[in-house]
Amino acid sequence: MRREHELVVAMMAKGCLFTYKERQQLLTLIGDLIAGIIPRYRKLAEDGQVELSTTPYYHPIAPLLLDFKSARESVPEIDLRCPHLTRAVRSACRSISRKG
């Protein structure tokens, strides 16, 4: 979007003090892009180029983000030094920090 759309390129070059019209045009562009996400993914899925999966809002790893030792509630004998577990927690933390 930053390189392909003239409006965005121009706004990035301008940097600030955008007009009402520019902001409206940007919101329209964003709306158009969002509206195209599902049809694009549907086409990719039909063509076998992408597989979609979802994660529930309350992901099972969420308690570990608050207290790593909470893993023992479900698996008392768990080795908390397990590299797979720590990688999963770090990955989830990175994902959350990018969204926030």
C-alpha positions in Angstrom: 0.0 0.0 0.0 2.8 2.4 0.8 4.4 2.0 -2.5 1.6 1.1 -4.8 -1.1 3.8 -4.2 -0.3 7.3 -5.3 -2.4 8.8 -2.5 -0.4 7.0 0.2 2.9 7.9 -1.4 1.9 11.5 -1.6 0.7 11.6 2.0 3.8 9.9 3.3 5.9 12.5 1.4 3.8 15.3 2.8 4.1 13.9 6.4 1.6 16.0 8.2 -1.1 18.6 8.0 -3.4 16.4 5.9 -6.6 17.9 4.5 -10.0 16.6 5.3 -10.2 15.4 1.7 -6.9 13.5 1.9 -8.0 11.8 5.1 -11.4 10.8 3.6 -9.6 9.4 0.5 -7.3 7.4 2.8 -10.2 6.0 4.8 -11.9 5.0 1.5 -8.8 3.3 0.3 -8.4 1.4 3.6 -12.0 0.3 3.4 -11.6 -0.9 -0.2 -8.5 -2.9 0.8 -10.2 -4.4 3.8 -13.3 -5.3 1.7 -11.0 -7.2 -0.6 -9.3 -9.4 2.0 -11.9 -12.2 2.2 -12.3 -12.5 -1.6 -8.5 -12.7 -2.0 -8.1 -15.3 0.7 -11.1 -17.3 -0.7 -9.5 -17.3 -4.1 -6.1 -18.4 -2.7 -7.8 -21.1 -0.7 -9.7 -22.4 -3.7 -6.5 -22.5 -5.7 -4.7 -24.4 -2.9 -2.2 -21.6 -2.3 -3.1 -20.9 1.3 -4.6 -22.7 4.2 -6.5 -20.7 6.8 -6.7 -21.4 10.5 -8.1 -19.5 13.4 -7.2 -19.1 17.1 -9.8 -18.7 19.7 -9.9 -15.3 21.6 -8.9 -17.0 24.8 -5.9 -18.9 23.6 -4.6 -21.7 25.9 -1.2 -20.1 26.1 -2.5 -16.8 27.5 -2.1 -17.8 31.2 1.5 -18.5 30.5 2.0 -14.9 29.4 0.9 -13.8 32.9 2.6 -16.5 34.9 4.8 -19.1 33.3 4.5 -21.4 36.3 0.7 -21.7 35.6 1.7 -24.5 33.2 1.9 -26.7 36.2 -1.8 -26.4 36.8 -2.5 -28.6 33.8 0.8 -30.6 33.6 2.3 -30.8 37.1 5.4 -32.6 36.0 6.2 -30.2 33.1 9.8 -29.2 32.6 9.6 -25.4 32.4 12.9 -25.3 30.7 11.3 -27.0 27.7 12.6 -25.1 24.6 9.4 -25.7 22.7 7.3 -24.2 25.5 9.6 -21.1 25.9 9.6 -20.6 22.1 5.8 -20.7 22.0 5.6 -18.1 24.8 8.1 -15.8 23.2 6.3 -16.1 19.9 3.0 -15.3 21.5 4.5 -12.3 23.3 6.0 -10.9 20.1 2.7 -11.4 18.3 0.8 -9.5 21.1 3.3 -6.7 21.3 3.0 -6.1 17.5 -0.7 -5.9 17.8 -0.7 -3.5 20.7 
